[in-house]
Amino acid sequence: MRARTLATTAAVLLVAGCGSATGVRVGAPDPSATSTRPVCGDLTVAPGGGADGREVCLSVGSTLKVTLAPGDRPPGEQGDALSEISPGVYRGARAGTAVLSGFRHACPGATPGAMSCHAIAGWKITVDVR
């Protein structure tokens, strides 16, 4: 009998918690929401770390940092949606699209006296500034 009472109490608490403000909501999104677009804040991207050909979003005023390996040159920029703050660091200047691209070393640096690899790989990131 005690086990049945505990199970009933647990079920009541579980059901009561589903409607509370601290519970997890499962279901369709609220139709009264003003926007279905995600908020796009500050972002750091490392080319070659799965970022090649990647598309990212950035809010106007947010910062995008492109993390480069030592010896890699700063990226080239196409479009006027970003403004460069410093080499590899950009701020969303206005709504629109910009493309950052460049080349990175495809192999780690060689140790002195060892063979070295001179291969490079191109990368491109499309930035949607909202």
C-alpha positions in Angstrom: 0.0 0.0 0.0 2.9 2.4 0.9 4.5 1.8 -2.5 1.2 2.6 -4.3 0.9 5.9 -2.3 4.5 6.8 -3.2 3.9 6.1 -6.9 0.7 8.2 -6.9 2.5 11.1 -5.1 5.4 10.9 -7.6 3.0 11.0 -10.6 1.1 14.0 -9.2 4.4 15.9 -8.6 5.6 15.0 -12.1 2.4 16.2 -13.8 2.4 19.4 -11.6 6.0 20.1 -12.6 5.2 19.9 -16.4 3.1 23.1 -16.3 5.5 25.1 -14.1 7.7 27.9 -15.3 10.8 25.9 -14.4 9.7 22.7 -16.2 10.9 21.8 -19.7 8.5 22.6 -22.4 7.9 20.0 -25.0 5.8 20.8 -28.0 5.3 23.3 -30.8 7.0 26.7 -30.4 4.9 29.6 -29.2 3.1 31.1 -32.3 3.2 34.6 -30.7 7.0 34.7 -30.9 8.1 37.8 -32.8 10.9 36.1 -34.8 11.8 32.6 -35.8 15.4 33.6 -36.7 18.1 32.6 -34.3 20.0 35.2 -32.3 23.5 35.3 -33.7 26.1 36.6 -31.2 29.9 36.7 -31.0 31.6 33.8 -32.7 35.1 32.2 -33.1 35.8 30.0 -36.1 39.0 28.0 -36.8 39.5 27.3 -40.6 40.2 23.6 -41.1 38.3 22.7 -38.0 35.2 21.8 -40.0 34.8 25.4 -41.0 35.6 25.0 -44.7 32.7 26.0 -46.8 30.7 26.7 -43.7 27.9 29.3 -43.3 27.6 31.2 -40.0 25.3 34.0 -38.8 26.4 37.2 -36.9 24.3 40.0 -35.5 25.0 43.6 -36.4 27.5 44.8 -33.8 28.6 41.2 -32.8 32.2 40.0 -33.3 33.6 37.2 -35.4 37.2 36.0 -34.7 38.9 33.8 -37.2 41.5 31.8 -35.3 44.5 31.2 -37.6 47.6 29.0 -37.0 51.0 30.7 -36.7 52.3 31.6 -40.1 48.8 31.7 -41.8 47.9 34.9 -43.5 44.8 36.9 -42.6 41.7 36.1 -44.7 40.5 38.0 -47.7 37.0 39.6 -47.4 34.3 40.1 -50.0 31.2 42.0 -49.3 30.5 45.0 -47.1 28.5 43.4 -44.2 31.7 43.2 -42.0 34.2 45.7 -40.8 37.7 44.5 -39.9 38.7 45.5 -36.4 42.2 43.9 -36.5 43.7 41.0 -38.6 41.3 38.1 -38.3 38.7 40.0 -36.1 35.5 41.4 -37.7 32.4 43.2 -36.5 29.0 42.9 -38.1 28.7 46.3 -39.7 25.3 46.1 -41.5 22.8 43.4 -42.6 24.0 41.5 -45.6 26.4 38.8 -46.6 30.2 38.6 -46.6 32.6 35.9 -47.5 35.9 35.3 -45.8 38.5 33.0 -47.5 42.1 32.1 -47.4 44.7 29.4 -47.2 46.0 27.5 -44.3 48.9 25.1 -43.9 47.6 21.5 -44.3 50.4 19.9 -42.2 51.9 20.8 -38.8 55.2 22.6 -38.7 58.3 20.4 -39.0 60.8 20.0 -36.3 64.3 21.2 -37.1 66.2 18.7 -39.3 63.0 16.8 -40.2 61.2 16.7 -43.5 58.6 19.4 -43.9 55.3 19.6 -45.7 54.5 22.6 -47.9 50.9 21.7 -48.7 48.2 24.3 -48.3 44.4 24.0 -48.2 41.9 26.7 -49.2 38.9 27.6 -46.9 35.8 29.8 -47.2 33.3 31.0 -44.6 30.1 32.7 -45.6 28.8 35.2 -43.0 25.1 36.2 -42.9 24.9 39.4 -40.8 21.4 40.0 -39.5 
